[in-house]
C-alpha cells in the first residue's frame, strides 16, 4: 500500500517527500488571456469555462502578483505561521505571453519571502521551447511543476467543447516536459458531453502511458454564463451528470486503472454556489473525498489494481 496508508497515491505524499515543512499553494491571477479567447485559435473559450468558478477571493487580477502573494500568505499564515508557499499561476493560460514577460512574472512571485516553488497551469499548445529551457534551468534551483489542461483523451470530445487542440498535442508536450526532468501534471474533467463511462475509464489507461507526475480530476460542472450552460438549457438530455454515488464509484474504478506511480491531487472541484447550475451535491471537496476513500475500502481495492502495463 502507499506510504500514507491511503488506497491511492495522494499528492500530499509527494509534497511531504519534496519538502520537510508544510507548504500551501497561493493562486495567482496574472492577467493572462487564452489563445482560445483572443482569436488566435478561437473565440469564446472552452464551452465549460468561466474562470470565476475556480479563482479564489484573494486572487484579484487588479492586484499585482506581489500583492496577491501577500494577501494569500496573510490568509494562510494566521493558522500556520511556519508554513512555506508555492506560487500557483492558475487563471487562464499562464504561458501565453512573451518569454521575457512571463519570466518577469514568475520571478516576481518567487522573490516573495516564504515562496519555495512555482506551479504553472497552461495548455499543451502554449509551451515554446525557450520557456521549457527556462523551466528546466529553474527546476534545478527550486521546485517547479507544470500542469497541462488535457481534459479528455478523445479528440471528438475536445472538438465538441472547443478546446482547439488535440490529445496528441497534450501527450507530446507532457513527454517533452518530463524529458527535461520537470515534474509534469495533467488536468482531466470526467463526464464531458458525449462520453460514455467506458470512454472515461479508457482515459485512465491512456494517461498511464504518459510520464505524468500528478493528475487532477474533477466532475463536469455546468457553470453559469458559459456556452455549455446555454447548451444544457437547450439540450439537457445530451448531458450525463453523475449523481454523487455514481461519481464516487467512477473515481474508484478510474483509479484502479491508473498507473500507481501517478500522484492524484484531487478527485473533485467545488465551484461557488452562485455560479453552479448542476450537479449540486451539497458537499465540500473533502467530504466527497472521504466518501471515495470509504468506497475504496469497501471494495478492498487500490490505485493501479487493474492497471495493465
PyMOL commands that set and color helices and strands:
alter all, ss='L'
color gray80, all
select helices_A, chain A and resi 11-18+51-53+65-77+99-110+129-139+155-160+167-179+197-208+227-234+236-238+244-256+285-299
alter helices_A, ss='H'
color red, helices_A
select strands_A, chain A and resi 23-28+84-89+115-123+143-151+183-190+214-219+222-223+263-266+276-278
alter strands_A, ss='S'
color yellow, strands_A
deselect
rebuild
show_as cartoon
